[in-house]
Amino acid sequence: MITREPDQFEPAINPLGELGRKVLLTARGAGRALIMLGHATLAIRHVFHRRNRRATMEQFFITGIKSLGVITIVALFTGMILALQTGLELRRFGREVNIGTAVTVSLVREMGPFMTGLIIAASVGSAMAAQLGTMVVSEEIAALEVMSIDPVRMLVMPRLVALTIMMPILTVYTNILGVVGGAIVGETQLGVSMRAYFDNARLYVTNRDLYVGLLKAIVFGISICTVACHQGFSTSQGAVGVGQATRRTVIISFLAVLVFGYMISRIFYK
């Protein structure tokens, strides 16, 4: 069964009661989202069935190929901004040659998965919530259930597989373009040669930095998919509800990226 938006509790009679009501609604929604995630995870074993395989490949295209344009621009300018701002400060100490290390470490550890997560949440996540929300209000989901077709297996599982796999790939792409953008700024504005830049870029970046960044990307992909699909399935009140679900998806996904990014960094970099 699809997770629906929980029935509203009775209106609170005081501010403390209203706070408790919101906490209960939030906890119930989070629990239902995790149940949906578990259901979709168990359904991954069916990913190679013909219909599921076609839907998954479509989600790969939407998540990966159609996101490349905005990710390319954001990644390039993220690296350029990091290089420029870091290089200007390092120039005061005569160490601008070290911008390669600063830019690469920042991108691989944090900024690469972080910026990719925000872009995917704003573009792909919001689109997922809007599409599923529209299917709910037009009763397409109810029709699937009447025909004994599992909506989670048919709709959520392909999106979960696509986001989980594509997020690390897009993160690596973001890292590469960001480092290249930093090299361009170093060469043109800071007087740091490309060779010196890339030599320093490889100096302090470790395998752990790369693996932690990829782990963040995977967690972000799972989180965005879970939030988007749950909000889409929880849509009510027609077209207005679709807009509200899309808005909530972007907000919650952004918060999840920030919180999970910090928690993973805290665990691996004590």
PyRosetta script that sets phi, psi and omega in degrees:
from pyrosetta import init, pose_from_sequence

init()
pose = pose_from_sequence("MITREPDQFEPAINPLGELGRKVLLTARGAGRALIMLGHATLAIRHVFHRRNRRATMEQFFITGIKSLGVITIVALFTGMILALQTGLELRRFGREVNIGTAVTVSLVREMGPFMTGLIIAASVGSAMAAQLGTMVVSEEIAALEVMSIDPVRMLVMPRLVALTIMMPILTVYTNILGVVGGAIVGETQLGVSMRAYFDNARLYVTNRDLYVGLLKAIVFGISICTVACHQGFSTSQGAVGVGQATRRTVIISFLAVLVFGYMISRIFYK")
pose.set_psi(1, 150.3)
pose.set_omega(1, 179.3)
pose.set_phi(2, -80.0)
pose.set_psi(2, 142.3)
pose.set_omega(2, 175.5)
pose.set_phi(3, -74.1)
pose.set_psi(3, 122.3)
pose.set_omega(3, 179.2)
pose.set_phi(4, -103.0)
pose.set_psi(4, 160.9)
pose.set_omega(4, 175.0)
pose.set_phi(5, -62.7)
pose.set_psi(5, 128.3)
pose.set_omega(5, -176.3)
pose.set_phi(6, -63.9)
pose.set_psi(6, 150.7)
pose.set_omega(6, 176.5)
pose.set_phi(7, -59.7)
pose.set_psi(7, 141.9)
pose.set_omega(7, -178.4)
pose.set_phi(8, -70.1)
pose.set_psi(8, 139.2)
pose.set_omega(8, 173.5)
pose.set_phi(9, -73.8)
pose.set_psi(9, 165.3)
pose.set_omega(9, 177.1)
pose.set_phi(10, -61.8)
pose.set_psi(10, 143.9)
pose.set_omega(10, 179.8)
pose.set_phi(11, -55.6)
pose.set_psi(11, 138.8)
pose.set_omega(11, -178.8)
pose.set_phi(12, -74.8)
pose.set_psi(12, 152.0)
pose.set_omega(12, -178.7)
pose.set_phi(13, -99.9)
pose.set_psi(13, -4.4)
pose.set_omega(13, 179.0)
pose.set_phi(14, -153.3)
pose.set_psi(14, 165.1)
pose.set_omega(14, -177.9)
pose.set_phi(15, -59.1)
pose.set_psi(15, -37.8)
pose.set_omega(15, -179.8)
pose.set_phi(16, -65.5)
pose.set_psi(16, -40.1)
pose.set_omega(16, 176.9)
pose.set_phi(17, -64.7)
pose.set_psi(17, -38.0)
pose.set_omega(17, 177.9)
pose.set_phi(18, -64.6)
pose.set_psi(18, -39.2)
pose.set_omega(18, 177.3)
pose.set_phi(19, -63.4)
pose.set_psi(19, -44.8)
pose.set_omega(19, 178.6)
pose.set_phi(20, -62.5)
pose.set_psi(20, -38.4)
pose.set_omega(20, 178.2)
pose.set_phi(21, -61.2)
pose.set_psi(21, -44.3)
pose.set_omega(21, 179.9)
pose.set_phi(22, -66.4)
pose.set_psi(22, -37.8)
pose.set_omega(22, 178.2)
pose.set_phi(23, -63.2)
pose.set_psi(23, -43.9)
pose.set_omega(23, 179.6)
pose.set_phi(24, -63.9)
pose.set_psi(24, -42.8)
pose.set_omega(24, 178.0)
pose.set_phi(25, -62.8)
pose.set_psi(25, -41.9)
pose.set_omega(25, 179.4)
pose.set_phi(26, -65.0)
pose.set_psi(26, -43.8)
pose.set_omega(26, 179.7)
pose.set_phi(27, -64.5)
pose.set_psi(27, -41.1)
pose.set_omega(27, 179.7)
pose.set_phi(28, -66.0)
pose.set_psi(28, -41.8)
pose.set_omega(28, 178.5)
pose.set_phi(29, -64.0)
pose.set_psi(29, -41.4)
pose.set_omega(29, 178.8)
pose.set_phi(30, -64.1)
pose.set_psi(30, -40.1)
pose.set_omega(30, 178.9)
pose.set_phi(31, -63.4)
pose.set_psi(31, -43.0)
pose.set_omega(31, 179.6)
pose.set_phi(32, -67.5)
pose.set_psi(32, -35.0)
pose.set_omega(32, 176.8)
pose.set_phi(33, -65.3)
pose.set_psi(33, -40.2)
pose.set_omega(33, 178.6)
pose.set_phi(34, -67.4)
pose.set_psi(34, -37.7)
pose.set_omega(34, 175.6)
pose.set_phi(35, -61.8)
pose.set_psi(35, -43.5)
pose.set_omega(35, 177.6)
pose.set_phi(36, -61.4)
pose.set_psi(36, -41.6)
pose.set_omega(36, 178.5)
pose.set_phi(37, -62.0)
pose.set_psi(37, -44.0)
pose.set_omega(37, 177.7)
pose.set_phi(38, -62.0)
pose.set_psi(38, -41.2)
pose.set_omega(38, 177.7)
pose.set_phi(39, -61.4)
pose.set_psi(39, -45.3)
pose.set_omega(39, -179.8)
pose.set_phi(40, -66.6)
pose.set_psi(40, -36.7)
pose.set_omega(40, 179.0)
pose.set_phi(41, -64.0)
pose.set_psi(41, -42.4)
pose.set_omega(41, 178.0)
pose.set_phi(42, -65.6)
pose.set_psi(42, -28.6)
pose.set_omega(42, -178.7)
pose.set_phi(43, -78.3)
pose.set_psi(43, -6.7)
pose.set_omega(43, -178.4)
pose.set_phi(44, -60.7)
pose.set_psi(44, -25.8)
pose.set_omega(44, 179.7)
pose.set_phi(45, -62.5)
pose.set_psi(45, -16.3)
pose.set_omega(45, 179.0)
pose.set_phi(46, -97.1)
pose.set_psi(46, 10.7)
pose.set_omega(46, -172.0)
pose.set_phi(47, -65.5)
pose.set_psi(47, -24.1)
pose.set_omega(47, -176.5)
pose.set_phi(48, -90.8)
pose.set_psi(48, 1.6)
pose.set_omega(48, 171.6)
pose.set_phi(49, -65.0)
pose.set_psi(49, 149.6)
pose.set_omega(49, -169.7)
pose.set_phi(50, -55.2)
pose.set_psi(50, -49.2)
pose.set_omega(50, -177.8)
pose.set_phi(51, -66.1)
pose.set_psi(51, -41.7)
pose.set_omega(51, 179.7)
pose.set_phi(52, -68.8)
pose.set_psi(52, -36.4)
pose.set_omega(52, 179.5)
pose.set_phi(53, -63.8)
pose.set_psi(53, -41.2)
pose.set_omega(53, 178.8)
pose.set_phi(54, -64.6)
pose.set_psi(54, -43.6)
pose.set_omega(54, 179.4)
pose.set_phi(55, -65.1)
pose.set_psi(55, -37.8)
pose.set_omega(55, 179.7)
pose.set_phi(56, -66.9)
pose.set_psi(56, -42.9)
pose.set_omega(56, 178.3)
pose.set_phi(57, -63.1)
pose.set_psi(57, -35.8)
pose.set_omega(57, 176.5)
pose.set_phi(58, -63.9)
pose.set_psi(58, -40.3)
pose.set_omega(58, 178.3)
pose.set_phi(59, -69.3)
pose.set_psi(59, -35.0)
pose.set_omega(59, 173.7)
pose.set_phi(60, -58.2)
pose.set_psi(60, -44.5)
pose.set_omega(60, -179.6)
pose.set_phi(61, -64.2)
pose.set_psi(61, -45.7)
pose.set_omega(61, -178.7)
pose.set_phi(62, -64.2)
pose.set_psi(62, -46.5)
pose.set_omega(62, -176.4)
pose.set_phi(63, -71.9)
pose.set_psi(63, -41.3)
pose.set_omega(63, -173.9)
pose.set_phi(64, -92.4)
pose.set_psi(64, -68.0)
pose.set_omega(64, -172.0)
pose.set_phi(65, -63.4)
pose.set_psi(65, -46.5)
pose.set_omega(65, -176.1)
pose.set_phi(66, -72.3)
pose.set_psi(66, -12.0)
pose.set_omega(66, 178.5)
pose.set_phi(67, -97.0)
pose.set_psi(67, -6.8)
pose.set_omega(67, -173.0)
pose.set_phi(68, -63.0)
pose.set_psi(68, -36.8)
pose.set_omega(68, -176.6)
pose.set_phi(69, -60.0)
pose.set_psi(69, -55.6)
pose.set_omega(69, -177.9)
pose.set_phi(70, -68.5)
pose.set_psi(70, -35.8)
pose.set_omega(70, 178.9)
pose.set_phi(71, -65.5)
pose.set_psi(71, -38.3)
pose.set_omega(71, 178.9)
pose.set_phi(72, -60.4)
pose.set_psi(72, -48.0)
pose.set_omega(72, -178.7)
pose.set_phi(73, -65.3)
pose.set_psi(73, -47.3)
pose.set_omega(73, -178.4)
pose.set_phi(74, -63.8)
pose.set_psi(74, -43.8)
pose.set_omega(74, -178.6)
pose.set_phi(75, -63.7)
pose.set_psi(75, -44.3)
pose.set_omega(75, -178.5)
pose.set_phi(76, -61.9)
pose.set_psi(76, -46.8)
pose.set_omega(76, -177.7)
pose.set_phi(77, -75.4)
pose.set_psi(77, -26.3)
pose.set_omega(77, 173.9)
pose.set_phi(78, -62.9)
pose.set_psi(78, -46.5)
pose.set_omega(78, 177.0)
pose.set_phi(79, -63.6)
pose.set_psi(79, -38.3)
pose.set_omega(79, 179.5)
pose.set_phi(80, -66.6)
pose.set_psi(80, -41.9)
pose.set_omega(80, 179.4)
pose.set_phi(81, -66.1)
pose.set_psi(81, -44.4)
pose.set_omega(81, 178.6)
pose.set_phi(82, -59.5)
pose.set_psi(82, -44.7)
pose.set_omega(82, -178.7)
pose.set_phi(83, -64.9)
pose.set_psi(83, -42.6)
pose.set_omega(83, -177.2)
pose.set_phi(84, -66.4)
pose.set_psi(84, -50.1)
pose.set_omega(84, -177.2)
pose.set_phi(85, -67.8)
pose.set_psi(85, -41.0)
pose.set_omega(85, 178.2)
pose.set_phi(86, -68.4)
pose.set_psi(86, -41.9)
pose.set_omega(86, -178.6)
pose.set_phi(87, -65.0)
pose.set_psi(87, -37.2)
pose.set_omega(87, 178.6)
pose.set_phi(88, -62.8)
pose.set_psi(88, -38.1)
pose.set_omega(88, 178.1)
pose.set_phi(89, -73.3)
pose.set_psi(89, -41.4)
pose.set_omega(89, -180.0)
pose.set_phi(90, -67.2)
pose.set_psi(90, -27.8)
pose.set_omega(90, 179.0)
pose.set_phi(91, -61.8)
pose.set_psi(91, -30.8)
pose.set_omega(91, 179.0)
pose.set_phi(92, -62.3)
pose.set_psi(92, -24.0)
pose.set_omega(92, -179.9)
pose.set_phi(93, -109.7)
pose.set_psi(93, 7.1)
pose.set_omega(93, 180.0)
pose.set_phi(94, 70.3)
pose.set_psi(94, 25.2)
pose.set_omega(94, -176.7)
pose.set_phi(95, -120.5)
pose.set_psi(95, 29.6)
pose.set_omega(95, -177.6)
pose.set_phi(96, -63.3)
pose.set_psi(96, -17.0)
pose.set_omega(96, 178.2)
pose.set_phi(97, -64.6)
pose.set_psi(97, -19.1)
pose.set_omega(97, -178.4)
pose.set_phi(98, -84.1)
pose.set_psi(98, 7.2)
pose.set_omega(98, -179.9)
pose.set_phi(99, -64.4)
pose.set_psi(99, -27.4)
pose.set_omega(99, 178.0)
pose.set_phi(100, -59.1)
pose.set_psi(100, -45.2)
pose.set_omega(100, 178.2)
pose.set_phi(101, -64.8)
pose.set_psi(101, -46.3)
pose.set_omega(101, -176.6)
pose.set_phi(102, -62.2)
pose.set_psi(102, -46.1)
pose.set_omega(102, -177.6)
pose.set_phi(103, -66.7)
pose.set_psi(103, -46.1)
pose.set_omega(103, -176.5)
pose.set_phi(104, -65.6)
pose.set_psi(104, -46.2)
pose.set_omega(104, 179.8)
pose.set_phi(105, -62.3)
pose.set_psi(105, -43.5)
pose.set_omega(105, 179.7)
pose.set_phi(106, -61.7)
pose.set_psi(106, -42.8)
pose.set_omega(106, -179.2)
pose.set_phi(107, -69.1)
pose.set_psi(107, -47.8)
pose.set_omega(107, -174.9)
pose.set_phi(108, -66.9)
pose.set_psi(108, -41.7)
pose.set_omega(108, -177.2)
pose.set_phi(109, -75.4)
pose.set_psi(109, -44.6)
pose.set_omega(109, -166.6)
pose.set_phi(110, -133.7)
pose.set_psi(110, -57.0)
pose.set_omega(110, -168.1)
pose.set_phi(111, -67.4)
pose.set_psi(111, -33.2)
pose.set_omega(111, 179.1)
pose.set_phi(112, -61.7)
pose.set_psi(112, -61.1)
pose.set_omega(112, 177.8)
pose.set_phi(113, -63.4)
pose.set_psi(113, -32.9)
pose.set_omega(113, -178.6)
pose.set_phi(114, -65.4)
pose.set_psi(114, -51.6)
pose.set_omega(114, -179.3)
pose.set_phi(115, -65.8)
pose.set_psi(115, -38.9)
pose.set_omega(115, 177.7)
pose.set_phi(116, -63.0)
pose.set_psi(116, -42.7)
pose.set_omega(116, 179.0)
pose.set_phi(117, -61.3)
pose.set_psi(117, -42.4)
pose.set_omega(117, 179.6)
pose.set_phi(118, -65.3)
pose.set_psi(118, -41.5)
pose.set_omega(118, 179.9)
pose.set_phi(119, -64.4)
pose.set_psi(119, -46.3)
pose.set_omega(119, -178.8)
pose.set_phi(120, -66.0)
pose.set_psi(120, -38.3)
pose.set_omega(120, 178.3)
pose.set_phi(121, -63.0)
pose.set_psi(121, -43.1)
pose.set_omega(121, -176.7)
pose.set_phi(122, -73.2)
pose.set_psi(122, -32.6)
pose.set_omega(122, -176.4)
pose.set_phi(123, -98.9)
pose.set_psi(123, -62.0)
pose.set_omega(123, -175.4)
pose.set_phi(124, -74.7)
pose.set_psi(124, -45.9)
pose.set_omega(124, -178.2)
pose.set_phi(125, -60.9)
pose.set_psi(125, -44.9)
pose.set_omega(125, 179.5)
pose.set_phi(126, -64.9)
pose.set_psi(126, -37.7)
pose.set_omega(126, 178.3)
pose.set_phi(127, -66.0)
pose.set_psi(127, -39.6)
pose.set_omega(127, 177.0)
pose.set_phi(128, -60.5)
pose.set_psi(128, -47.7)
pose.set_omega(128, -179.3)
pose.set_phi(129, -61.7)
pose.set_psi(129, -42.7)
pose.set_omega(129, -179.8)
pose.set_phi(130, -65.0)
pose.set_psi(130, -41.9)
pose.set_omega(130, -179.0)
pose.set_phi(131, -65.7)
pose.set_psi(131, -48.5)
pose.set_omega(131, -179.5)
pose.set_phi(132, -67.7)
pose.set_psi(132, -37.4)
pose.set_omega(132, 177.4)
pose.set_phi(133, -62.1)
pose.set_psi(133, -40.9)
pose.set_omega(133, 177.2)
pose.set_phi(134, -64.0)
pose.set_psi(134, -38.3)
pose.set_omega(134, 177.5)
pose.set_phi(135, -65.5)
pose.set_psi(135, -34.2)
pose.set_omega(135, 179.1)
pose.set_phi(136, -68.5)
pose.set_psi(136, -50.3)
pose.set_omega(136, -175.9)
pose.set_phi(137, -69.7)
pose.set_psi(137, -24.4)
pose.set_omega(137, 176.0)
pose.set_phi(138, -90.1)
pose.set_psi(138, 6.1)
pose.set_omega(138, 175.0)
pose.set_phi(139, 65.8)
pose.set_psi(139, 22.9)
pose.set_omega(139, 174.7)
pose.set_phi(140, -70.5)
pose.set_psi(140, -36.2)
pose.set_omega(140, 178.7)
pose.set_phi(141, -65.3)
pose.set_psi(141, -43.4)
pose.set_omega(141, 177.3)
pose.set_phi(142, -60.4)
pose.set_psi(142, -37.9)
pose.set_omega(142, 178.4)
pose.set_phi(143, -64.3)
pose.set_psi(143, -39.3)
pose.set_omega(143, 176.9)
pose.set_phi(144, -62.0)
pose.set_psi(144, -42.8)
pose.set_omega(144, -179.9)
pose.set_phi(145, -65.5)
pose.set_psi(145, -38.1)
pose.set_omega(145, 177.4)
pose.set_phi(146, -61.4)
pose.set_psi(146, -36.4)
pose.set_omega(146, 179.8)
pose.set_phi(147, -84.6)
pose.set_psi(147, 9.9)
pose.set_omega(147, 179.2)
pose.set_phi(148, 61.6)
pose.set_psi(148, 32.6)
pose.set_omega(148, 173.6)
pose.set_phi(149, -100.3)
pose.set_psi(149, 126.8)
pose.set_omega(149, -178.1)
pose.set_phi(150, -74.0)
pose.set_psi(150, 111.3)
pose.set_omega(150, -179.0)
pose.set_phi(151, -65.0)
pose.set_psi(151, -32.8)
pose.set_omega(151, 179.4)
pose.set_phi(152, -66.1)
pose.set_psi(152, -45.8)
pose.set_omega(152, 178.8)
pose.set_phi(153, -64.4)
pose.set_psi(153, -38.0)
pose.set_omega(153, -175.3)
pose.set_phi(154, -81.1)
pose.set_psi(154, -35.0)
pose.set_omega(154, -171.3)
pose.set_phi(155, -111.3)
pose.set_psi(155, -39.3)
pose.set_omega(155, -175.0)
pose.set_phi(156, -84.4)
pose.set_psi(156, -45.6)
pose.set_omega(156, -175.2)
pose.set_phi(157, -57.2)
pose.set_psi(157, -46.2)
pose.set_omega(157, 177.2)
pose.set_phi(158, -61.0)
pose.set_psi(158, -36.8)
pose.set_omega(158, 178.8)
pose.set_phi(159, -68.9)
pose.set_psi(159, -38.2)
pose.set_omega(159, 178.5)
pose.set_phi(160, -64.7)
pose.set_psi(160, -44.9)
pose.set_omega(160, 179.0)
pose.set_phi(161, -62.6)
pose.set_psi(161, -45.4)
pose.set_omega(161, -177.2)
pose.set_phi(162, -63.6)
pose.set_psi(162, -46.5)
pose.set_omega(162, -178.5)
pose.set_phi(163, -68.7)
pose.set_psi(163, -38.7)
pose.set_omega(163, -179.1)
pose.set_phi(164, -64.3)
pose.set_psi(164, -36.4)
pose.set_omega(164, -178.6)
pose.set_phi(165, -84.6)
pose.set_psi(165, -41.0)
pose.set_omega(165, -174.1)
pose.set_phi(166, -75.3)
pose.set_psi(166, -30.0)
pose.set_omega(166, -177.8)
pose.set_phi(167, -59.2)
pose.set_psi(167, -48.3)
pose.set_omega(167, 176.5)
pose.set_phi(168, -61.5)
pose.set_psi(168, -38.0)
pose.set_omega(168, 179.6)
pose.set_phi(169, -64.4)
pose.set_psi(169, -45.5)
pose.set_omega(169, 178.4)
pose.set_phi(170, -65.6)
pose.set_psi(170, -33.3)
pose.set_omega(170, 178.0)
pose.set_phi(171, -65.7)
pose.set_psi(171, -43.3)
pose.set_omega(171, 176.5)
pose.set_phi(172, -61.4)
pose.set_psi(172, -41.4)
pose.set_omega(172, 177.1)
pose.set_phi(173, -61.2)
pose.set_psi(173, -43.4)
pose.set_omega(173, 177.3)
pose.set_phi(174, -62.0)
pose.set_psi(174, -43.7)
pose.set_omega(174, 179.5)
pose.set_phi(175, -60.1)
pose.set_psi(175, -45.1)
pose.set_omega(175, -177.8)
pose.set_phi(176, -63.7)
pose.set_psi(176, -47.5)
pose.set_omega(176, -179.3)
pose.set_phi(177, -66.2)
pose.set_psi(177, -37.1)
pose.set_omega(177, 177.9)
pose.set_phi(178, -63.0)
pose.set_psi(178, -42.3)
pose.set_omega(178, 178.1)
pose.set_phi(179, -65.0)
pose.set_psi(179, -40.4)
pose.set_omega(179, 177.6)
pose.set_phi(180, -64.5)
pose.set_psi(180, -42.5)
pose.set_omega(180, 176.6)
pose.set_phi(181, -59.7)
pose.set_psi(181, -41.0)
pose.set_omega(181, 176.5)
pose.set_phi(182, -64.0)
pose.set_psi(182, -36.7)
pose.set_omega(182, 178.6)
pose.set_phi(183, -65.4)
pose.set_psi(183, -37.5)
pose.set_omega(183, 178.8)
pose.set_phi(184, -63.6)
pose.set_psi(184, -44.4)
pose.set_omega(184, 178.3)
pose.set_phi(185, -65.5)
pose.set_psi(185, -41.3)
pose.set_omega(185, 178.8)
pose.set_phi(186, -60.4)
pose.set_psi(186, -41.2)
pose.set_omega(186, -178.9)
pose.set_phi(187, -71.5)
pose.set_psi(187, -41.5)
pose.set_omega(187, -170.8)
pose.set_phi(188, -90.6)
pose.set_psi(188, -27.3)
pose.set_omega(188, -172.9)
pose.set_phi(189, -121.0)
pose.set_psi(189, -20.8)
pose.set_omega(189, -174.7)
pose.set_phi(190, -116.3)
pose.set_psi(190, -2.1)
pose.set_omega(190, 177.6)
pose.set_phi(191, 71.5)
pose.set_psi(191, 24.2)
pose.set_omega(191, 178.8)
pose.set_phi(192, -102.2)
pose.set_psi(192, 120.7)
pose.set_omega(192, -177.6)
pose.set_phi(193, -67.0)
pose.set_psi(193, 156.1)
pose.set_omega(193, 179.2)
pose.set_phi(194, -59.3)
pose.set_psi(194, -41.0)
pose.set_omega(194, -177.9)
pose.set_phi(195, -64.4)
pose.set_psi(195, -45.2)
pose.set_omega(195, 178.6)
pose.set_phi(196, -64.8)
pose.set_psi(196, -38.1)
pose.set_omega(196, 180.0)
pose.set_phi(197, -61.7)
pose.set_psi(197, -51.1)
pose.set_omega(197, -176.6)
pose.set_phi(198, -71.9)
pose.set_psi(198, -30.2)
pose.set_omega(198, 174.0)
pose.set_phi(199, -61.5)
pose.set_psi(199, -43.1)
pose.set_omega(199, 178.3)
pose.set_phi(200, -72.7)
pose.set_psi(200, -30.7)
pose.set_omega(200, 179.8)
pose.set_phi(201, -62.9)
pose.set_psi(201, -32.7)
pose.set_omega(201, -179.9)
pose.set_phi(202, -88.0)
pose.set_psi(202, -3.9)
pose.set_omega(202, -168.1)
pose.set_phi(203, -70.9)
pose.set_psi(203, -47.5)
pose.set_omega(203, -171.7)
pose.set_phi(204, -116.0)
pose.set_psi(204, -1.6)
pose.set_omega(204, 178.5)
pose.set_phi(205, -78.0)
pose.set_psi(205, 126.0)
pose.set_omega(205, -177.9)
pose.set_phi(206, -108.3)
pose.set_psi(206, 168.5)
pose.set_omega(206, 176.4)
pose.set_phi(207, -62.8)
pose.set_psi(207, -33.6)
pose.set_omega(207, 179.1)
pose.set_phi(208, -62.1)
pose.set_psi(208, -39.7)
pose.set_omega(208, 177.6)
pose.set_phi(209, -58.8)
pose.set_psi(209, -43.9)
pose.set_omega(209, -179.6)
pose.set_phi(210, -65.9)
pose.set_psi(210, -45.6)
pose.set_omega(210, -177.0)
pose.set_phi(211, -66.6)
pose.set_psi(211, -38.6)
pose.set_omega(211, 178.6)
pose.set_phi(212, -65.9)
pose.set_psi(212, -40.6)
pose.set_omega(212, 177.2)
pose.set_phi(213, -62.2)
pose.set_psi(213, -40.7)
pose.set_omega(213, 178.9)
pose.set_phi(214, -69.7)
pose.set_psi(214, -35.9)
pose.set_omega(214, 175.9)
pose.set_phi(215, -62.0)
pose.set_psi(215, -43.2)
pose.set_omega(215, 176.3)
pose.set_phi(216, -58.7)
pose.set_psi(216, -43.3)
pose.set_omega(216, -179.5)
pose.set_phi(217, -60.3)
pose.set_psi(217, -43.0)
pose.set_omega(217, 179.4)
pose.set_phi(218, -63.7)
pose.set_psi(218, -45.5)
pose.set_omega(218, 179.5)
pose.set_phi(219, -62.7)
pose.set_psi(219, -41.3)
pose.set_omega(219, 178.6)
pose.set_phi(220, -62.7)
pose.set_psi(220, -42.0)
pose.set_omega(220, -179.8)
pose.set_phi(221, -62.7)
pose.set_psi(221, -44.7)
pose.set_omega(221, 178.4)
pose.set_phi(222, -63.6)
pose.set_psi(222, -42.4)
pose.set_omega(222, -178.9)
pose.set_phi(223, -63.8)
pose.set_psi(223, -45.8)
pose.set_omega(223, -178.9)
pose.set_phi(224, -62.9)
pose.set_psi(224, -43.9)
pose.set_omega(224, 179.4)
pose.set_phi(225, -62.9)
pose.set_psi(225, -44.5)
pose.set_omega(225, -178.8)
pose.set_phi(226, -62.4)
pose.set_psi(226, -47.2)
pose.set_omega(226, -179.3)
pose.set_phi(227, -63.4)
pose.set_psi(227, -47.2)
pose.set_omega(227, -176.2)
pose.set_phi(228, -63.2)
pose.set_psi(228, -46.3)
pose.set_omega(228, -177.8)
pose.set_phi(229, -69.3)
pose.set_psi(229, -40.0)
pose.set_omega(229, 179.1)
pose.set_phi(230, -64.7)
pose.set_psi(230, -44.0)
pose.set_omega(230, 178.8)
pose.set_phi(231, -65.1)
pose.set_psi(231, -37.5)
pose.set_omega(231, 177.4)
pose.set_phi(232, -63.8)
pose.set_psi(232, -45.5)
pose.set_omega(232, 179.9)
pose.set_phi(233, -69.6)
pose.set_psi(233, -21.0)
pose.set_omega(233, -179.1)
pose.set_phi(234, -90.2)
pose.set_psi(234, 5.3)
pose.set_omega(234, -175.7)
pose.set_phi(235, -66.3)
pose.set_psi(235, 141.0)
pose.set_omega(235, 173.8)
pose.set_phi(236, -145.8)
pose.set_psi(236, 176.6)
pose.set_omega(236, 175.2)
pose.set_phi(237, 67.6)
pose.set_psi(237, 29.6)
pose.set_omega(237, 171.1)
pose.set_phi(238, 67.3)
pose.set_psi(238, -143.6)
pose.set_omega(238, -175.6)
pose.set_phi(239, -61.7)
pose.set_psi(239, -35.6)
pose.set_omega(239, 177.9)
pose.set_phi(240, -61.6)
pose.set_psi(240, -41.6)
pose.set_omega(240, 179.5)
pose.set_phi(241, -64.7)
pose.set_psi(241, -35.3)
pose.set_omega(241, 177.2)
pose.set_phi(242, -62.3)
pose.set_psi(242, -44.6)
pose.set_omega(242, 177.4)
pose.set_phi(243, -62.3)
pose.set_psi(243, -40.8)
pose.set_omega(243, 179.6)
pose.set_phi(244, -67.0)
pose.set_psi(244, -39.5)
pose.set_omega(244, 178.2)
pose.set_phi(245, -64.1)
pose.set_psi(245, -40.1)
pose.set_omega(245, 178.0)
pose.set_phi(246, -63.8)
pose.set_psi(246, -43.2)
pose.set_omega(246, 179.6)
pose.set_phi(247, -63.9)
pose.set_psi(247, -45.1)
pose.set_omega(247, 179.4)
pose.set_phi(248, -63.6)
pose.set_psi(248, -37.2)
pose.set_omega(248, 179.3)
pose.set_phi(249, -59.8)
pose.set_psi(249, -47.1)
pose.set_omega(249, -178.7)
pose.set_phi(250, -64.4)
pose.set_psi(250, -45.2)
pose.set_omega(250, -177.9)
pose.set_phi(251, -63.8)
pose.set_psi(251, -50.2)
pose.set_omega(251, -177.7)
pose.set_phi(252, -65.7)
pose.set_psi(252, -38.5)
pose.set_omega(252, 179.0)
pose.set_phi(253, -64.2)
pose.set_psi(253, -42.2)
pose.set_omega(253, 177.1)
pose.set_phi(254, -60.0)
pose.set_psi(254, -45.1)
pose.set_omega(254, 179.4)
pose.set_phi(255, -63.9)
pose.set_psi(255, -40.0)
pose.set_omega(255, 179.3)
pose.set_phi(256, -63.4)
pose.set_psi(256, -41.5)
pose.set_omega(256, 178.2)
pose.set_phi(257, -61.0)
pose.set_psi(257, -44.5)
pose.set_omega(257, 179.5)
pose.set_phi(258, -64.4)
pose.set_psi(258, -48.8)
pose.set_omega(258, -175.6)
pose.set_phi(259, -67.2)
pose.set_psi(259, -49.8)
pose.set_omega(259, -178.6)
pose.set_phi(260, -66.7)
pose.set_psi(260, -34.8)
pose.set_omega(260, 176.5)
pose.set_phi(261, -61.1)
pose.set_psi(261, -44.2)
pose.set_omega(261, 178.3)
pose.set_phi(262, -65.7)
pose.set_psi(262, -44.3)
pose.set_omega(262, -176.6)
pose.set_phi(263, -62.7)
pose.set_psi(263, -41.8)
pose.set_omega(263, 179.4)
pose.set_phi(264, -66.9)
pose.set_psi(264, -42.2)
pose.set_omega(264, 176.6)
pose.set_phi(265, -60.7)
pose.set_psi(265, -40.9)
pose.set_omega(265, -179.5)
pose.set_phi(266, -63.9)
pose.set_psi(266, -35.8)
pose.set_omega(266, -179.0)
pose.set_phi(267, -71.9)
pose.set_psi(267, -42.5)
pose.set_omega(267, -172.4)
pose.set_phi(268, -93.5)
pose.set_psi(268, -15.0)
pose.set_omega(268, -179.3)
pose.set_phi(269, -127.1)
pose.set_psi(269, 71.3)
pose.set_omega(269, 179.5)
pose.set_phi(270, -84.1)
pose.dump_pdb("model.pdb")
